[in-house]
Amino acid sequence: MTVKRVALLTAGGYAPCLSSAVGGLIERYTALVPDVEIIAYRHGYWGLLKGEKIVVTDAVREKAALLHDFGGSPIGNSRVKLTNTADLVRRGLIAEGENALEVAANKLKDDGVDVLHTIGGDDTNTTAADLAKYLADNDYPLQVVGLPKTIDNDIVPIRQSLGARTAAEQTAIFAQNIIAEHGSNPRMLIVHEIMGRACGYLTAEAARYYQQWHGKQEWLPEIGLAAEKWDVHAVFLPEMALDIEGEAARLKQIMDEHDCVNIFLSEGAGIPEIVAEMQARGEEPEKDPFGHVKLDTINPGQWFAKQFAEKLGAEKVMVQKSGYFARSAAANQHDLRLIQSMTDLAVQVALEGGTGVIGHDEERGDVLRAIEFERIAGHKAFDIDTPWFREVMERVGQKVEPAAAH
């Protein structure tokens, strides 16, 4: 099949790769097949349903390299689940009685799209596969070549998703300033809440980045600039068993000795306990269009702070969230290299008539390839037995046991 028109979309939450990935795809098509038309749907599946798109002009092609220097997404994102009919009708994206999959597929057909590049997580990419299947069943060939985007790094079977390393590095940078607040009050408790609903990768990797920074600093304890005060004293992940009483006893000793406690908390840690408490009070947590508990409405950081504050004798408590700071950053050098390798292969696969999600396939020897859509899944748990994480936790001095659900 000859590729005449290519469409791009970015969807789901932000990650520090979207702008660069869009730029990389435009650059590669321009270099290899400059006559191919490129369009981009605004705000992902929202724009596809609404019929709102951006035409990539010659001026954009000439300066596409600028996109590597920015975070966010120039074409916009949204959280739209094509199978959540009630939500789509409520938002005015489809009419009552319409099938969103059919509406979206017909838009692609009307726009004459031959290749759809989706930059998103498992929901984004598997939805694109559903669109391709629908069109194929209706005698319209559509190739879908996805790129894996998530700061949680939790897409099965992809070794490393785009943007995750940058997000971890930015999370650690955020922590440097927040942990500086440890001296703003005696007996200070700082809870650094980090994104990660079902996977603790980002929190774990951020703790590693922070420890690397911490290990390079020179300290002056004689005036109070003490390494111990600036360290990470506890890390909580969804994959780890939660022992509030045991940790409180350990952290109380740190508070007594160093006058502060600094916690790195994955927002998904302790969710079963928090939800159970709410339901015991007769409350039900709010959920998003994907059926996930809205974490910003239950405030995991505040819950953990409440559990520990009294037990540690904290005089002041600070809860800070780094998620939006980290996920909207421009890609770092590690991710820029990964983005280029994946966008180059994505274009090659598209031009050769292939489909799939580009990634290093953990189940096929970590080879970078187009992974079959039926093998793509989300919520890959972080392996707490990973050697580098064991080293992180040895330094923290915290016991690591797997959570029952994992």
C-alpha positions as CSV (number, residue, x, y, z in Angstrom):
1,M,0.0,0.0,0.0
2,T,1.2,3.5,-0.8
3,V,1.2,5.9,2.1
4,K,-0.3,9.3,1.1
5,R,-1.6,10.7,4.3
6,V,-0.4,10.2,7.9
7,A,-2.2,11.3,11.0
8,L,-0.7,11.9,14.5
9,L,-2.3,12.1,17.9
10,T,-1.2,12.3,21.5
11,A,-3.5,11.1,24.2
12,G,-3.8,10.4,27.9
13,G,-1.7,12.2,30.5
14,Y,1.4,14.2,29.6
15,A,4.9,12.7,29.6
16,P,8.2,14.4,28.8
17,C,8.3,12.9,25.2
18,L,5.2,14.0,23.4
19,S,6.5,17.2,21.8
20,S,9.8,15.5,20.8
21,A,8.0,12.4,19.4
22,V,5.7,14.6,17.3
23,G,8.8,16.4,16.0
24,G,10.7,13.2,15.4
25,L,7.9,11.7,13.3
26,I,7.6,14.9,11.2
27,E,11.3,15.1,10.7
28,R,11.6,11.4,9.6
29,Y,8.7,11.5,7.1
30,T,10.1,14.8,5.7
31,A,13.5,13.2,5.3
32,L,12.3,10.0,3.7
33,V,9.0,10.8,1.9
34,P,8.5,14.6,1.8
35,D,5.4,14.2,-0.4
36,V,3.5,12.4,2.3
37,E,0.8,14.7,3.8
38,I,0.8,14.9,7.6
39,I,-2.1,15.9,9.8
40,A,-2.5,15.9,13.6
41,Y,-5.7,15.5,15.6
42,R,-6.1,18.1,18.3
43,H,-6.3,16.8,21.8
44,G,-6.1,13.1,20.7
45,Y,-9.3,11.2,20.3
46,W,-11.2,14.3,21.3
47,G,-10.1,16.0,18.1
48,L,-10.7,12.8,16.0
49,L,-14.3,12.7,17.2
50,K,-14.8,16.4,16.8
51,G,-13.1,16.5,13.4
52,E,-10.5,19.1,14.6
53,K,-7.1,18.7,13.1
54,I,-3.9,20.6,12.3
55,V,-2.3,20.4,8.8
56,V,1.5,20.1,9.1
57,T,2.8,22.8,6.7
58,D,6.1,23.2,5.0
59,A,7.0,25.8,7.6
60,V,6.3,23.3,10.4
61,R,8.4,20.7,8.6
62,E,11.4,23.1,8.3
63,K,11.4,23.9,12.0
64,A,10.1,20.6,13.5
65,A,13.4,20.3,15.4
66,L,12.2,23.0,17.7
67,L,9.7,20.6,19.2
68,H,12.6,18.6,20.9
69,D,13.3,21.5,23.2
70,F,9.8,21.7,24.8
71,G,7.6,19.6,27.1
72,G,3.9,19.2,26.8
73,S,2.3,18.4,23.5
74,P,1.9,21.0,20.7
75,I,-1.1,19.2,19.4
76,G,-2.8,18.7,22.7
77,N,-4.0,15.7,24.8
78,S,-7.2,14.6,26.5
79,R,-8.6,11.6,28.4
80,V,-11.2,10.1,26.1
81,K,-12.2,6.5,26.2
82,L,-14.0,5.5,23.1
83,T,-15.9,2.6,24.8
84,N,-17.3,4.9,27.6
85,T,-20.4,5.9,25.7
86,A,-22.2,7.6,28.5
87,D,-19.2,9.9,29.2
88,L,-18.8,10.7,25.5
89,V,-22.5,11.6,25.2
90,R,-22.3,13.8,28.3
91,R,-19.3,15.7,26.9
92,G,-21.0,16.2,23.5
93,L,-18.5,14.1,21.6
94,I,-21.0,11.8,20.1
95,A,-24.8,11.8,19.9
96,E,-27.1,9.5,21.8
97,G,-27.2,6.1,20.0
98,E,-24.0,6.6,18.2
99,N,-21.0,4.2,18.4
100,A,-17.9,6.2,19.1
101,L,-15.7,3.6,17.4
102,E,-17.7,3.9,14.3
103,V,-17.7,7.7,14.4
104,A,-13.9,7.8,14.9
105,A,-13.3,5.2,12.2
106,N,-15.5,7.2,9.7
107,K,-13.6,10.4,10.5
108,L,-10.3,8.6,9.6
109,K,-11.8,7.3,6.4
110,D,-13.2,10.7,5.5
111,D,-9.8,12.2,6.1
112,G,-8.1,9.7,3.8
113,V,-5.7,8.6,6.6
114,D,-3.5,5.6,5.6
115,V,-1.3,5.6,8.7
116,L,-2.2,6.6,12.2
117,H,0.6,7.2,14.7
118,T,-0.7,7.2,18.3
119,I,1.6,8.4,21.1
120,G,0.2,7.2,24.4
121,G,-0.2,4.4,26.9
122,D,-1.9,1.0,26.6
123,D,-5.4,2.5,26.4
124,T,-4.4,4.9,23.6
125,N,-2.7,2.2,21.5
126,T,-5.1,-0.6,22.0
127,T,-8.0,1.7,21.1
128,A,-6.2,2.6,17.9
129,A,-5.9,-1.1,17.2
130,D,-9.7,-1.4,17.6
131,L,-10.2,1.4,15.1
132,A,-7.9,-0.4,12.6
133,K,-9.8,-3.6,13.0
134,Y,-13.2,-1.9,12.6
135,L,-11.9,-0.2,9.4
136,A,-10.4,-3.5,8.1
137,D,-13.8,-5.2,8.7
138,N,-15.3,-2.5,6.6
139,D,-12.9,-2.8,3.7
140,Y,-10.7,0.2,4.6
141,P,-7.0,-0.5,5.2
142,L,-5.5,1.5,8.1
143,Q,-2.1,1.0,9.5
144,V,-1.6,1.9,13.2
145,V,1.9,2.3,14.5
146,G,2.0,3.4,18.2
147,L,4.7,4.9,20.4
148,P,4.7,4.0,24.2
149,K,4.2,7.0,26.4
150,T,3.9,6.8,30.2
151,I,5.8,8.2,33.1
152,D,4.9,5.1,35.0
153,N,6.9,2.8,32.7
154,D,4.2,0.1,33.1
155,I,3.3,-1.0,29.6
156,V,3.6,-4.8,29.0
157,P,5.9,-6.0,27.4
158,I,7.9,-2.8,26.8
159,R,11.2,-2.4,28.6
160,Q,11.2,1.4,28.8
161,S,8.5,3.8,27.8
162,L,9.2,7.2,26.5
163,G,9.5,10.1,29.0
164,A,9.7,7.9,32.1
165,R,13.4,8.6,32.8
166,T,13.0,12.3,32.3
167,A,10.0,12.4,34.7
168,A,12.1,10.6,37.3
169,E,15.0,13.0,36.9
170,Q,12.6,16.0,37.2
171,T,10.9,14.5,40.2
172,A,14.3,14.3,41.9
173,I,15.0,18.0,41.0
174,F,11.7,19.0,42.5
175,A,12.6,17.0,45.7
176,Q,15.9,19.0,46.1
177,N,13.9,22.2,46.7
178,I,11.1,20.6,48.7
179,I,13.5,18.7,51.1
180,A,15.3,22.0,51.7
181,E,12.1,22.9,53.6
182,H,13.2,20.5,56.4
183,G,14.6,23.3,58.3
184,S,11.6,25.6,58.1
185,N,10.3,24.2,61.4
186,P,11.5,21.9,64.2
187,R,10.4,18.3,63.9
188,M,9.4,18.6,60.2
189,L,7.6,15.9,58.3
190,I,7.8,16.2,54.5
191,V,5.7,13.9,52.2
192,H,6.7,14.1,48.6
193,E,3.7,12.6,46.7
194,I,4.7,11.2,43.2
195,M,2.5,10.0,40.4
196,G,2.1,6.3,40.0
197,R,-1.4,4.8,40.4
198,A,-0.6,1.1,40.0
199,C,3.2,1.1,39.5
200,G,5.9,2.4,41.7
201,Y,8.6,2.8,39.0
202,L,8.6,6.6,38.9
203,T,9.0,6.9,42.7
204,A,11.7,4.3,42.8
205,E,13.6,5.8,39.9
206,A,13.2,9.3,41.4
207,A,14.6,8.1,44.7
208,R,17.6,6.7,42.8
209,Y,18.2,9.9,41.0
210,Y,17.9,11.9,44.2
211,Q,20.3,9.6,46.0
212,Q,22.8,10.1,43.2
213,W,22.5,13.8,43.5
214,H,22.8,13.6,47.3
215,G,25.9,11.5,47.0
216,K,27.7,14.2,45.0
217,Q,27.2,17.0,47.5
218,E,29.6,18.3,50.0
219,W,28.1,18.9,53.5
220,L,28.8,21.2,56.4
221,P,27.2,19.6,59.5
222,E,28.9,22.1,61.9
223,I,26.4,24.7,60.8
224,G,23.5,22.3,60.3
225,L,24.0,21.4,56.6
226,A,23.9,17.7,57.4
227,A,23.6,14.9,54.8
228,E,21.2,13.0,57.1
229,K,18.7,15.9,57.0
230,W,18.7,16.0,53.3
231,D,18.3,12.3,52.7
232,V,15.3,10.2,51.8
233,H,14.1,8.4,54.9
234,A,11.2,6.3,53.5
235,V,9.9,5.1,50.2
236,F,6.4,3.7,49.7
237,L,5.2,1.9,46.5
238,P,2.0,0.1,45.5
239,E,4.0,-3.1,45.1
240,M,5.3,-3.0,48.7
241,A,3.5,-4.2,51.8
242,L,2.4,-1.3,54.0
243,D,3.5,-1.5,57.7
244,I,2.5,1.8,59.2
245,E,3.3,0.9,62.8
246,G,6.7,-0.6,62.0
247,E,7.7,2.3,59.9
248,A,6.4,4.8,62.4
249,A,8.7,3.3,65.0
250,R,11.7,3.5,62.7
251,L,11.0,7.0,61.5
252,K,10.4,8.2,65.0
253,Q,14.0,7.4,65.8
254,I,15.1,9.4,62.7
255,M,12.9,12.3,63.7
256,D,14.3,12.3,67.3
257,E,17.9,12.2,66.0
258,H,17.8,14.5,62.9
259,D,14.7,16.7,63.6
260,C,13.0,15.9,60.3
261,V,11.7,13.0,58.2
262,N,11.5,13.0,54.3
263,I,9.2,10.5,52.6
264,F,8.9,9.6,48.9
265,L,5.4,8.4,48.3
266,S,4.0,6.8,45.2
267,E,0.4,8.0,45.0
268,G,-0.9,4.5,44.5
269,A,0.6,3.2,47.7
270,G,-2.1,2.5,50.4
271,I,-5.0,3.1,48.0
272,P,-6.8,-0.1,49.2
273,E,-6.5,1.0,52.8
274,I,-7.7,4.6,52.0
275,V,-10.7,3.4,49.9
276,A,-11.6,0.9,52.7
277,E,-11.7,3.7,55.2
278,M,-13.9,5.8,53.0
279,Q,-16.4,2.9,52.4
280,A,-16.5,2.2,56.1
281,R,-17.7,5.8,56.5
282,G,-20.3,5.2,53.7
283,E,-18.4,7.2,51.1
284,E,-17.5,6.1,47.6
285,P,-14.4,7.6,45.8
286,E,-15.0,9.4,42.6
287,K,-13.8,7.7,39.4
288,D,-12.5,8.9,36.0
289,P,-13.8,7.8,32.5
290,F,-11.5,4.8,32.7
291,G,-13.0,3.6,36.0
292,H,-9.9,4.6,38.0
293,V,-10.3,6.2,41.5
294,K,-9.6,10.0,41.2
295,L,-6.5,10.2,43.3
296,D,-6.6,13.9,43.6
297,T,-10.0,13.6,45.4
298,I,-8.7,11.2,48.1
299,N,-5.3,12.8,48.6
300,P,-2.9,9.9,49.4
301,G,-0.2,12.3,50.6
302,Q,-2.5,13.8,53.2
303,W,-3.6,10.3,54.3
304,F,0.0,9.2,54.9
305,A,0.9,12.5,56.6
306,K,-2.0,11.9,59.0
307,Q,-0.9,8.4,59.7
308,F,2.6,9.4,60.6
309,A,2.4,13.0,62.0
310,E,1.2,12.1,65.5
311,K,3.2,8.9,65.8
312,L,6.4,10.8,64.9
313,G,5.6,13.8,67.0
314,A,5.8,16.1,64.0
315,E,5.3,19.8,64.8
316,K,4.8,20.7,61.1
317,V,3.7,18.6,58.1
318,M,4.3,19.5,54.4
319,V,2.7,17.5,51.5
320,Q,4.0,18.4,48.1
321,K,3.1,16.9,44.7
322,S,5.6,16.8,41.9
323,G,3.5,15.2,39.2
324,Y,2.6,18.1,36.9
325,F,6.1,19.6,37.3
326,A,7.7,16.3,36.2
327,R,5.4,15.2,33.4
328,S,5.4,18.5,31.5
329,A,9.2,18.7,31.2
330,A,11.2,18.6,28.0
331,A,12.8,15.2,27.3
332,N,16.3,14.7,28.7
333,Q,19.2,13.3,26.6
334,H,18.4,9.7,27.5
335,D,14.8,10.1,26.3
336,L,15.8,12.1,23.2
337,R,18.0,9.2,22.1
338,L,15.2,6.7,22.8
339,I,12.6,8.9,21.0
340,Q,14.7,9.1,17.9
341,S,15.3,5.4,17.7
342,M,11.6,4.7,18.2
343,T,10.3,7.4,15.8
344,D,12.8,6.3,13.1
345,L,11.6,2.7,13.4
346,A,7.9,3.8,13.6
347,V,8.2,5.5,10.2
348,Q,10.1,2.5,8.7
349,V,7.4,0.1,9.9
350,A,4.6,2.4,8.5
351,L,6.3,2.7,5.1
352,E,6.8,-1.1,5.0
353,G,3.1,-1.7,5.7
354,G,3.5,-2.9,9.3
355,T,1.5,-2.2,12.5
356,G,2.1,-2.5,16.2
357,V,3.6,-0.5,19.2
358,I,7.3,0.3,18.9
359,G,9.3,-0.8,21.9
360,H,12.1,-3.0,23.3
361,D,10.2,-6.3,23.6
362,E,11.0,-7.8,27.0
363,E,9.5,-11.2,25.9
364,R,11.6,-11.3,22.7
365,G,15.1,-10.6,23.9
366,D,14.6,-6.8,24.4
367,V,14.7,-6.3,20.6
368,L,13.3,-3.0,19.4
369,R,10.4,-3.9,17.2
370,A,6.7,-3.3,16.4
371,I,5.0,-5.3,19.1
372,E,1.7,-6.9,18.3
373,F,-1.3,-5.0,19.7
374,E,-2.9,-8.0,21.3
375,R,0.2,-8.3,23.5
376,I,0.0,-4.8,24.8
377,A,-1.3,-4.3,28.3
378,G,-1.1,-1.8,31.1
379,H,-0.3,-1.8,34.9
380,K,2.9,-3.7,34.7
381,A,4.1,-3.9,38.3
382,F,7.5,-2.5,39.3
383,D,9.8,-5.3,40.3
384,I,10.9,-4.5,43.9
385,D,13.6,-7.1,43.6
386,T,15.4,-5.1,40.9
387,P,19.0,-4.8,42.1
388,W,19.3,-1.1,41.8
389,F,16.1,-0.6,43.9
390,R,17.4,-3.0,46.5
391,E,20.5,-0.7,46.8
392,V,18.2,2.3,47.1
393,M,16.3,0.7,49.9
394,E,19.4,-0.5,51.7
395,R,20.5,3.1,51.9
396,V,17.1,4.2,53.1
397,G,17.2,1.4,55.8
398,Q,13.6,0.3,55.1
399,K,12.3,-3.2,55.0
400,V,11.0,-4.3,51.6
401,E,8.2,-6.9,51.4
402,P,5.8,-7.5,48.5
403,A,2.2,-6.3,48.9
404,A,-0.3,-9.1,49.0
405,A,-1.9,-7.9,45.7
406,H,1.4,-8.2,43.9
